[in-house]
Amino acid sequence: MKLLKDRILRDGKSFEGGILKVDSFINHQMDPILMKSIGVEFVRRFGHLPINKIVTIEASGIAPAIMLGYLLELPVVFVKKAVPKTMENMLTASVYSFTKDKTYDICVSRDFLTADDRVVFIDDFLANGNAAIGVHELVEKAGAQVLGMGFIIEKSFQQGHLRLRELNIPIESLARVKTLGNNKVEFED
Ligand code: 5GP
């Protein structure tokens, strides 16, 4: 997606350790016009699938997931990263965070994810695939099915795409970053 790649080149910041910072337009301050275009692109890639729900994980997956849900007129469920005391019928899984270097529990209520659901999972980044694999596990525990996974940015030099391919689910990434250097970003073709 050219618009997105141009924006990453203009406003993204890359750091040692393979981190790309996009907090001026995705992760902290957000550009809703770009986010709408991202939603439109996800519709182009997933609109043909027989889904009834979008699933994401808080916090940065929520904006693109809502754009997609709005355009397809489907509900959006966000998996939580902190386990609330008040949640009923809770399902949980463990996820290792690459950026925070720690393992945490994620959860969702069975009230909003059931065996009738066919979902697309949306997130901001695909790095090592841990968040996506954790959410996939939750969806399976609910008896639901993931029919597609979409990421705004994939870091193809990490293991996520390879690991997710084993799930045999279509994966769509709108910008695939091949290398990240000191303020240098290169994309896959
Ligand atoms: P994974 O679970 O695929 O290893 O990592 C994906 C999650 O880690 C994303 O939800 C995202 O929040 C965070 N993440 C991974 N790499 C980056 C990065 O380079 N920049 C930012 N901003 N977040 C990242």
Boltz pocket constraint, residues with backbone or C-beta under 6 A from the ligand:
constraints:
  - pocket:
      binder: B
      contacts: [[A, 18], [A, 19], [A, 20], [A, 21], [A, 22], [A, 27], [A, 60], [A, 96], [A, 97], [A, 98], [A, 99], [A, 123], [A, 124], [A, 125], [A, 126], [A, 127], [A, 128], [A, 129], [A, 130], [A, 131], [A, 132], [A, 155], [A, 160]]
      max_distance: 6.0
